Amino acid sequence: MIAKVLVIADLKSRKKVLLEELKLHGLKIEHVDVLYIDSEQKMGIEQSRNIKGFFQTKPYQAAGKAVVVEDISGITPEAQNALLKLLEEPPESAIILLGTAYTHHLLPTFLSRVQVVHEVIDSGLRQNDNNSRMTIVADTVVEKILTGNTEERFKIVEKATDKKQLLQKLLIYTEKRIARDPSFHKVAKDILRAEEWVNANVNSRGVLEYLMLVIPKK
């Protein structure tokens, strides 16, 4: 079974979705055949080795073993490389669920071996992205932002009834775009910084208007 990366900015929401995904397979984090790595544990080379070692033994009770990682946002390149063979050829019935707030830190070789699922919890929007094809999906509003001038962009921000959702749409687009266009890395950083400001209760409209000034025209 192909490994799944769940991209959800809010950690609490991400945990909930990860547990729901695990439950779909009839498993809980306390199960003997589940390795659960919480957000307090850093994803370095040692954790990657632990994951590989966990899959080297057969399951005790379940049909297959499962690994759930709450947060791979800080995973090192070395740790990613250590997991490549496992992600490419996972054991039969293996379940690998990896949570993160963003994907721009993941290597192209890593992304090509997983299924990325972007979730916008507030709107109930769920988007699947098979990165082996590097598909980019942008809705009409995002396209208008990317092709519009500053005045047109500011009008879009002004009319947006849910400004946090607009920010999430921009984040989803850039994370997909960066997988095939490294030049978009700076834009992704700007949007992630903007998200941090909004989460710190900075005015959403002001943050979005700042983005409208720095995002390059398509």
Sine and cosine of phi, psi and omega as CSV:
sin_phi,cos_phi,sin_psi,cos_psi,sin_omega,cos_omega
0.00,0.00,0.77,-0.63,-0.04,-1.00
-0.90,0.43,0.64,-0.77,0.02,-1.00
-0.92,0.39,0.51,-0.86,-0.05,-1.00
-0.86,-0.51,0.75,-0.67,0.10,-1.00
-0.95,-0.30,0.88,-0.47,0.01,-1.00
-0.99,-0.15,0.89,-0.45,-0.05,-1.00
-0.99,-0.16,0.97,-0.24,-0.01,-1.00
-0.66,-0.75,0.85,-0.52,-0.10,-1.00
-0.89,0.45,-0.71,0.71,-0.06,-1.00
-0.99,0.17,0.84,-0.55,-0.07,-1.00
-0.89,0.47,-0.67,0.74,-0.01,-1.00
-0.88,0.48,-0.71,0.70,0.03,-1.00
-0.91,0.42,-0.61,0.79,-0.01,-1.00
-0.90,0.44,-0.69,0.73,0.03,-1.00
-0.86,0.52,-0.69,0.72,-0.03,-1.00
-0.87,0.49,-0.71,0.70,-0.02,-1.00
-0.93,0.37,-0.63,0.78,0.04,-1.00
-0.87,0.49,-0.69,0.73,0.02,-1.00
-0.92,0.40,-0.59,0.81,0.05,-1.00
-0.91,0.41,-0.66,0.75,0.04,-1.00
-0.89,0.46,-0.67,0.74,0.01,-1.00
-0.90,0.44,-0.64,0.77,-0.01,-1.00
-0.90,0.44,-0.53,0.85,0.03,-1.00
-0.86,0.50,-0.42,0.91,0.02,-1.00
-0.99,-0.12,0.16,0.99,0.03,-1.00
0.97,0.26,0.44,0.90,-0.06,-1.00
-0.83,-0.56,0.40,-0.92,0.12,-0.99
-0.78,-0.62,0.26,-0.96,-0.08,-1.00
-0.91,0.42,-0.36,0.93,-0.02,-1.00
-0.99,0.14,-0.15,0.99,-0.08,-1.00
-0.91,0.42,0.58,-0.81,-0.06,-1.00
-0.90,0.44,-0.42,0.91,-0.02,-1.00
-0.99,-0.12,0.29,0.96,0.03,-1.00
-0.88,-0.47,0.79,-0.61,0.14,-0.99
-0.97,-0.26,0.93,-0.38,-0.06,-1.00
-0.93,-0.36,0.85,-0.53,-0.02,-1.00
-0.92,-0.39,0.92,-0.38,-0.06,-1.00
-0.99,0.15,0.09,-1.00,-0.12,-0.99
-0.94,0.34,-0.23,0.97,0.02,-1.00
-0.97,0.23,-0.33,0.94,-0.05,-1.00
-1.00,-0.09,0.82,-0.57,-0.04,-1.00
-0.97,0.23,0.64,-0.77,-0.02,-1.00
-1.00,0.00,0.99,0.11,0.06,-1.00
-0.95,-0.30,-0.20,-0.98,-0.05,-1.00
-0.88,0.48,-0.57,0.82,-0.01,-1.00
-0.90,0.43,-0.66,0.75,0.03,-1.00
-0.91,0.41,-0.62,0.78,0.04,-1.00
-0.88,0.47,-0.64,0.77,0.04,-1.00
-0.92,0.40,-0.61,0.79,0.04,-1.00
-0.89,0.45,-0.65,0.76,0.01,-1.00
-0.90,0.43,-0.71,0.70,0.01,-1.00
-0.89,0.46,-0.67,0.75,0.02,-1.00
-0.91,0.42,-0.58,0.82,0.00,-1.00
-0.88,0.48,-0.60,0.80,-0.03,-1.00
-0.99,0.11,-0.08,1.00,-0.02,-1.00
-0.98,0.18,-0.20,0.98,0.07,-1.00
-0.94,-0.35,0.41,-0.91,-0.02,-1.00
-0.97,0.25,0.45,-0.89,0.05,-1.00
-0.90,0.44,0.52,-0.85,0.00,-1.00
-0.99,0.12,-0.71,0.71,-0.11,-0.99
-0.81,-0.59,-0.64,0.77,-0.08,-1.00
-0.99,0.17,0.18,-0.98,0.03,-1.00
-0.93,0.37,-0.49,0.87,0.02,-1.00
-0.43,-0.90,0.26,-0.97,0.01,-1.00
-1.00,0.03,0.39,-0.92,-0.02,-1.00
-0.73,-0.68,0.66,-0.75,0.12,-0.99
-0.88,-0.48,0.77,-0.64,0.04,-1.00
-0.82,-0.58,0.81,-0.58,0.03,-1.00
-0.88,-0.48,0.88,-0.48,-0.05,-1.00
-0.90,0.44,-0.61,0.79,-0.12,-0.99
-0.52,-0.85,0.94,-0.35,0.09,-1.00
-0.97,-0.26,0.28,0.96,-0.06,-1.00
-0.84,0.55,-0.53,0.85,-0.03,-1.00
-0.98,-0.22,0.29,0.96,-0.05,-1.00
-0.89,0.46,0.72,-0.70,-0.05,-1.00
-0.98,0.17,0.39,-0.92,0.07,-1.00
-0.84,0.54,-0.61,0.79,0.01,-1.00
-0.89,0.45,-0.66,0.75,0.01,-1.00
-0.92,0.39,-0.60,0.80,0.05,-1.00
-0.91,0.42,-0.72,0.69,-0.01,-1.00
-0.88,0.47,-0.56,0.83,-0.01,-1.00
-0.92,0.39,-0.37,0.93,-0.04,-1.00
-0.99,-0.13,-0.11,0.99,-0.14,-0.99
-0.85,0.53,-0.72,0.69,-0.03,-1.00
-0.90,0.43,-0.64,0.77,0.03,-1.00
-0.89,0.46,-0.68,0.73,-0.01,-1.00
-0.93,0.38,-0.55,0.84,-0.01,-1.00
-0.97,0.25,-0.61,0.79,-0.02,-1.00
-0.75,-0.67,0.94,0.35,-0.01,-1.00
-0.93,0.36,0.47,-0.88,0.05,-1.00
-0.86,0.51,0.40,-0.92,0.01,-1.00
-0.86,0.51,0.73,-0.69,0.01,-1.00
0.93,0.37,0.22,0.98,0.04,-1.00
-0.95,0.32,0.59,-0.81,0.04,-1.00
-0.86,-0.51,0.86,-0.52,-0.01,-1.00
-0.80,-0.60,0.92,-0.38,-0.02,-1.00
-0.87,-0.49,0.87,-0.49,-0.08,-1.00
-0.86,-0.51,0.83,-0.56,0.00,-1.00
-0.98,-0.19,0.54,-0.84,0.03,-1.00
-0.35,-0.94,0.33,-0.94,0.05,-1.00
-1.00,0.01,-0.33,0.95,-0.04,-1.00
-0.33,-0.94,0.24,-0.97,-0.05,-1.00
-0.86,-0.51,-0.03,1.00,-0.10,-0.99
-0.92,0.40,-0.24,0.97,0.02,-1.00
-1.00,0.06,-0.12,0.99,-0.06,-1.00
-1.00,0.04,0.66,-0.75,-0.02,-1.00
-0.93,0.38,0.53,-0.85,0.06,-1.00
-0.82,0.57,-0.60,0.80,0.02,-1.00
-0.91,0.41,-0.53,0.85,0.05,-1.00
-0.95,0.30,-0.75,0.66,-0.04,-1.00
-0.88,0.48,-0.55,0.84,-0.05,-1.00
-0.94,0.35,-0.22,0.98,-0.06,-1.00
-0.95,-0.30,0.09,1.00,-0.04,-1.00
-0.76,-0.65,0.27,-0.96,0.15,-0.99
-0.98,-0.20,0.80,-0.61,-0.01,-1.00
-0.98,-0.20,0.78,-0.63,0.03,-1.00
-0.87,-0.50,0.91,-0.42,0.06,-1.00
-1.00,-0.02,0.72,-0.69,0.01,-1.00
-0.80,-0.60,0.75,-0.67,0.19,-0.98
-0.94,-0.35,0.98,-0.18,-0.17,-0.99
-0.89,0.46,-0.69,0.72,-0.10,-1.00
-0.88,0.47,-0.60,0.80,-0.07,-1.00
-1.00,-0.08,-0.14,0.99,-0.03,-1.00
0.97,0.26,0.21,0.98,-0.02,-1.00
-0.99,0.15,0.73,-0.68,0.03,-1.00
-0.75,-0.66,0.81,-0.59,-0.05,-1.00
-0.81,-0.58,0.78,-0.62,0.06,-1.00
-0.99,-0.14,0.62,-0.79,-0.01,-1.00
-0.67,-0.74,0.94,-0.33,0.07,-1.00
-0.99,0.13,0.97,-0.24,-0.13,-0.99
-0.96,0.29,-0.14,0.99,0.09,-1.00
-0.90,0.43,-0.40,0.92,0.05,-1.00
-0.98,-0.20,-0.20,0.98,0.02,-1.00
0.80,0.60,0.73,0.68,-0.04,-1.00
-0.97,0.25,0.66,-0.75,0.06,-1.00
-0.92,-0.40,0.82,-0.58,0.03,-1.00
-0.85,-0.53,0.85,-0.52,0.05,-1.00
-0.79,-0.62,0.70,-0.72,0.01,-1.00
-0.98,0.18,0.08,-1.00,-0.10,-0.99
-0.86,0.51,-0.65,0.76,-0.04,-1.00
-0.90,0.44,-0.70,0.71,0.01,-1.00
-0.89,0.46,-0.67,0.75,0.03,-1.00
-0.87,0.49,-0.64,0.77,0.01,-1.00
-0.90,0.43,-0.61,0.80,0.04,-1.00
-0.91,0.42,-0.70,0.71,-0.07,-1.00
-0.93,0.37,-0.49,0.87,-0.05,-1.00
-0.98,-0.20,-0.20,0.98,-0.09,-1.00
-1.00,0.07,0.27,-0.96,0.09,-1.00
-1.00,0.08,0.02,-1.00,-0.09,-1.00
-0.86,0.50,-0.69,0.73,-0.02,-1.00
-0.88,0.47,-0.70,0.72,0.00,-1.00
-0.90,0.43,-0.62,0.78,0.01,-1.00
-0.91,0.42,-0.68,0.73,0.00,-1.00
-0.89,0.45,-0.57,0.82,0.03,-1.00
-0.92,0.39,-0.60,0.80,0.04,-1.00
-0.90,0.45,-0.68,0.73,0.03,-1.00
-0.89,0.45,-0.70,0.72,-0.02,-1.00
-0.87,0.49,-0.63,0.78,-0.07,-1.00
-0.99,0.13,-0.29,0.96,-0.05,-1.00
-0.91,0.41,0.86,-0.51,0.00,-1.00
-0.98,0.22,-0.49,0.87,0.03,-1.00
-0.85,-0.52,1.00,-0.04,-0.10,-0.99
-0.95,0.32,-0.50,0.87,0.06,-1.00
-0.92,0.39,-0.61,0.80,0.02,-1.00
-0.92,0.40,-0.62,0.78,0.05,-1.00
-0.88,0.48,-0.66,0.75,0.04,-1.00
-0.89,0.46,-0.65,0.76,0.03,-1.00
-0.90,0.44,-0.63,0.78,0.03,-1.00
-0.89,0.45,-0.66,0.76,0.04,-1.00
-0.90,0.44,-0.63,0.77,-0.01,-1.00
-0.91,0.41,-0.70,0.72,0.02,-1.00
-0.86,0.50,-0.70,0.71,-0.02,-1.00
-0.88,0.47,-0.74,0.68,-0.07,-1.00
-0.92,0.39,-0.58,0.82,0.01,-1.00
-0.92,0.39,-0.52,0.85,0.07,-1.00
-0.97,0.25,-0.65,0.76,-0.05,-1.00
-0.91,0.41,-0.62,0.79,-0.11,-0.99
-0.92,0.39,-0.42,0.91,-0.01,-1.00
-0.89,0.47,-0.45,0.89,-0.02,-1.00
-0.88,-0.48,-0.11,0.99,-0.04,-1.00
-0.67,-0.74,1.00,0.06,-0.05,-1.00
-0.84,0.54,-0.38,0.93,-0.01,-1.00
-0.92,0.40,-0.27,0.96,-0.01,-1.00
-0.99,0.10,0.06,1.00,-0.06,-1.00
-0.87,0.50,-0.68,0.74,-0.01,-1.00
-0.89,0.45,-0.65,0.76,0.02,-1.00
-0.87,0.49,-0.69,0.73,0.02,-1.00
-0.87,0.50,-0.65,0.76,0.02,-1.00
-0.90,0.44,-0.67,0.74,0.01,-1.00
-0.88,0.48,-0.67,0.74,-0.03,-1.00
-0.94,0.33,-0.62,0.78,0.06,-1.00
-0.90,0.44,-0.64,0.77,0.05,-1.00
-0.90,0.43,-0.65,0.76,0.03,-1.00
-0.89,0.47,-0.64,0.77,0.02,-1.00
-0.89,0.45,-0.64,0.77,0.04,-1.00
-0.88,0.47,-0.65,0.76,0.02,-1.00
-0.89,0.45,-0.70,0.72,0.01,-1.00
-0.89,0.45,-0.67,0.74,0.03,-1.00
-0.91,0.42,-0.38,0.93,0.04,-1.00
-1.00,-0.05,0.28,0.96,0.07,-1.00
0.94,0.33,0.41,0.91,0.16,-0.99
-0.97,0.26,0.57,-0.82,-0.05,-1.00
-0.81,0.59,0.84,-0.54,-0.08,-1.00
-0.88,0.47,-0.66,0.75,-0.03,-1.00
-0.90,0.44,-0.70,0.72,0.01,-1.00
-0.88,0.47,-0.64,0.77,0.01,-1.00
-0.91,0.42,-0.71,0.71,-0.01,-1.00
-0.91,0.42,-0.62,0.78,0.02,-1.00
-0.91,0.42,-0.57,0.82,0.10,-1.00
-0.88,0.48,-0.71,0.71,0.01,-1.00
-0.88,0.48,-0.61,0.79,-0.01,-1.00
-0.88,0.48,-0.45,0.89,0.01,-1.00
-0.99,0.13,-0.51,0.86,-0.12,-0.99
-0.98,-0.18,-0.35,0.94,0.00,-1.00
-0.95,0.30,0.82,-0.58,-0.02,-1.00
-0.94,0.35,0.49,-0.87,0.01,-1.00
-0.96,0.28,0.66,-0.75,-0.04,-1.00
-0.95,0.32,0.00,0.00,0.00,0.00
